[in-house]
Amino acid sequence: MPPACRGVRWAVLGSKALKDPDWLRAAAERHPGRVVLGLDAKDGYVATEGWLDVSRVKAVDLARRVQDAPLAAVVSTDIATDGMMAGPNFAALAEMRAAVKLPVIASGGVSSADDVLRLAQAGLPGAIIGRALYEGAIDLGSVLQQVRATAVPDRRLL
């Protein structure tokens, strides 16, 4: 492993994936299982450049287009739910999970242990939790224990 990669398990690549899917594919082939596709979506469409630009490409379509690359996972973020503490967009996550063979990691809106358990029970191997941790709405140790005690189909990313 190159010295610059020591200690780094994954790199999340987003905006460039929309602009140049072949570049993403090449990065994944160079570092198999270490590249995660980061898809931020507004109303289902890929948003880039820090959510300033919304494309005309559906997030699930971009994920389908590159899923044959040796990616580690897809991080699926619904911009509308991110930081809102109202729960994730379960419908969009289910659509993404059904659309690709890659593990899908939930991002945006996770606000309770119940949200995390529901995601795990739906077969998502991971979730990004921000505000709920900062505000004390989720006790990470407790929720991890609960998830590990639940039948989770794919634990590679836990």
C-alpha positions in Angstrom: 0.0 0.0 0.0 1.4 3.4 -0.9 2.5 5.5 2.2 -0.2 8.1 1.5 -2.9 5.5 1.8 -1.9 4.0 5.2 -4.8 4.2 7.6 -7.3 5.3 4.9 -9.9 2.6 4.4 -12.2 4.4 1.9 -12.3 7.6 -0.2 -15.8 9.0 -1.0 -16.0 10.5 -4.5 -19.0 12.5 -5.6 -19.2 15.5 -7.9 -16.5 14.2 -10.3 -18.4 10.9 -10.7 -21.3 12.7 -12.4 -19.0 14.8 -14.6 -16.7 11.9 -15.5 -18.0 8.4 -14.7 -15.0 6.8 -16.5 -12.7 8.7 -14.1 -14.6 7.2 -11.2 -14.4 3.7 -12.7 -10.6 4.1 -13.2 -10.2 5.2 -9.6 -12.1 2.2 -8.4 -10.2 -0.1 -10.6 -6.9 1.3 -9.3 -8.1 1.0 -5.7 -10.7 -1.9 -5.7 -13.0 -1.9 -2.7 -11.7 1.4 -1.4 -13.7 3.9 -3.4 -17.2 4.9 -2.3 -19.6 6.7 -4.6 -21.1 9.7 -2.8 -24.4 10.6 -4.3 -26.2 13.7 -2.9 -29.7 14.1 -4.3 -32.3 16.8 -4.4 -35.7 15.5 -5.4 -33.9 12.3 -6.6 -31.5 14.2 -8.9 -27.7 14.3 -8.4 -26.5 17.6 -6.8 -22.9 18.6 -7.1 -20.5 21.4 -6.1 -21.6 21.4 -2.5 -25.3 21.0 -3.5 -25.2 24.2 -5.5 -25.8 22.5 -8.9 -28.6 20.1 -9.4 -28.2 17.9 -12.5 -30.8 16.3 -14.7 -29.4 12.8 -13.8 -31.3 10.7 -11.3 -29.1 9.4 -8.5 -30.2 5.8 -9.0 -29.4 6.1 -12.7 -25.8 7.3 -12.1 -25.4 4.5 -9.5 -26.6 1.9 -12.0 -24.3 3.3 -14.6 -21.1 2.7 -12.5 -22.1 -0.2 -10.3 -20.0 -2.6 -12.4 -16.8 -0.8 -11.1 -15.2 -2.4 -8.0 -16.7 0.2 -5.7 -17.0 -0.4 -2.0 -20.5 1.2 -1.6 -22.8 4.0 -2.4 -23.4 6.8 0.2 -26.9 8.0 -0.6 -27.7 11.5 0.8 -31.1 13.1 0.5 -30.4 16.8 0.8 -33.9 17.6 2.0 -33.5 15.5 5.1 -29.9 16.2 5.9 -29.6 17.8 9.3 -33.4 18.1 9.7 -33.7 15.5 12.5 -36.9 14.2 10.9 -35.7 10.8 9.8 -34.1 9.6 6.5 -35.9 9.3 3.2 -36.6 5.6 3.5 -38.3 5.5 0.1 -35.3 6.9 -1.7 -33.0 4.6 0.1 -35.1 1.6 -0.7 -35.2 2.6 -4.4 -31.3 3.0 -4.4 -30.9 -0.4 -2.7 -33.2 -2.1 -5.2 -31.4 -0.4 -8.1 -27.8 -1.5 -7.4 -25.9 -4.5 -6.2 -23.6 -2.3 -4.1 -24.0 -1.8 -0.4 -26.0 1.4 0.2 -25.1 3.6 3.2 -27.8 6.0 4.4 -27.0 9.7 4.8 -29.3 12.5 5.8 -31.9 12.8 8.5 -30.9 9.9 10.7 -32.3 11.1 14.0 -33.0 8.2 16.3 -32.0 4.7 17.3 -35.2 3.6 15.7 -34.1 5.1 12.4 -30.8 3.2 12.5 -32.5 -0.1 13.4 -35.0 0.4 10.6 -32.1 1.0 8.1 -30.3 -2.1 9.4 -33.4 -4.2 9.1 -33.9 -3.0 5.6 -30.4 -4.4 4.7 -28.4 -1.2 4.7 -24.9 -1.9 6.2 -24.3 1.6 7.4 -25.6 5.1 8.2 -23.9 8.4 8.5 -25.1 10.1 11.7 -24.3 13.7 12.3 -26.6 16.1 14.2 -28.3 13.4 16.2 -24.9 12.5 17.7 -24.0 16.1 18.4 -27.3 16.8 20.0 -27.3 13.6 22.1 -30.4 12.1 20.4 -28.5 8.9 19.7 -26.1 7.1 22.0 -23.7 5.6 19.5 -22.6 2.7 21.8 -26.1 1.7 22.5 -27.3 1.8 19.0 -24.3 -0.2 17.7 -25.1 -2.8 20.3 -28.7 -2.9 19.1 -27.8 -3.2 15.5 -25.2 -5.9 16.1 -28.0 -7.9 18.0 -30.3 -7.5 15.0 -30.0 -9.8 11.9 -28.2 -7.5 9.4 -27.7 -9.1 6.0 -24.4 -7.4 5.2 -22.1 -6.4 8.0 -19.0 -5.7 5.9 -19.2 -1.9 6.6 -20.2 -2.0 10.3 
